[in-house]
Amino acid sequence: MSMPKRPARHQRGVAVITALLLTTLAVTIVASLFWQQQVQVRSIENQRTQLQKQWILRGALDWAKLILRSDFNNVDYAGDPWAIPLADVRLDEFVENGRQDAEASSAVLSGYIVDAQARFNVNTLIRGGTVSPKDVAAFTRLLTNLRVAQAASLADATASYLLAARQPGALQPGAGSPAGGGSTAVIPGATTATTPATPNPPAAATGSASGASPAGPRMMPLTQFDDLLAVTGFSSDILARLKDFVTVLPENDTKINVNTATAEVLSAVVPSLALSDATTLVASRDRAYFKDTADFTNRLPATVQTAVAAGLGPLDVKTEHFLVNGKVKLNNAVLEIQSLVERPSINGQVKIIWTRET
């Protein structure tokens, strides 16, 4: 007995549906391939843009080093070439940014250099392997000038932290993540100088005779400004207030440049100098910079000159440490870096201490 044949119309319907399914599958596969290709192209473009931005900032950093090297002299003040900020400079003629010639491009570079020794270096709170009461008092006055609550407690806590960080067994820079969580920028061709290791002071009385680290959590030395968050009592709001007045330099014997320091810093580091008098002193400095520390002393109020007759402390009119800030915008992508550079007073050769993205 033969089976009944299916109608030709039913078979045509099945064929149409099958063809539609196959077409849909093919379109989906092709669309997926195009999407993957687009993602790969975008990824390559982003990598190229990031690399271009890093090379631009690397060139800007070399430029800043050249300016600092050429301006090497016995006095640094706000009228020096390094102190002139770099306004937005278009780099369209020098950078291939992937756009057509008819399209408007936006490769822009800007930056500025800051005298790091115009700010108070918290590492000076420890001198000779022990707490420096004079510097702790100066840091307390600075916090008071900036209207930070519990200034004395914060200054003491910072000194205690720094002293603990110098004990045997303390974490060294690079052994863990920075307290501030800042990211280090990998700039092509850039070299980061290694911070000289500070000799450890004698072990604390609580430590063992063999030099083992005392019990308790190990402290990491402060290397950047944001690391102050590791000190008990500091917060993001306090750091925002201290940003332009406090810094962290690798050496603990740096001096304040009286030609670039703010009135708040000068009032803190010069005993008996009121903030109002420091403001007047800064105004006179803007008209004629200090040629040396003797010139600075002669311009102090008479009462202050008598109070500091024994010595002004760690003050100078030249600088060895600078903060180089750079910003590049390329195709709506922005990259900012900050570098700490050192220009020793011996030979003036500029070297990079660290570079990080900000």
SULFEN-V272594 format. One record per helix or strand of 2 or more residues. SS is the DSSP state (~ for helix, > for strand). FROM is the first residue (numbers start at 1). TO is the last residue. If there is no record, write none. Layout:
# SULFEN-V272594
{{SS:FROM:TO} {SS:FROM:TO}}
This chain:
# SULFEN-V272594
{{~:8:70} {~:81:83} {>:86:90} {>:108:115} {~:116:118} {>:120:121} {~:122:125} {>:126:127} {>:130:131} {~:133:145} {~:151:165} {~:225:230} {~:236:242} {>:246:247} {>:256:257} {~:263:269} {~:275:287} {~:293:299} {~:302:307} {>:315:316} {>:321:330} {>:333:343} {>:350:357}}
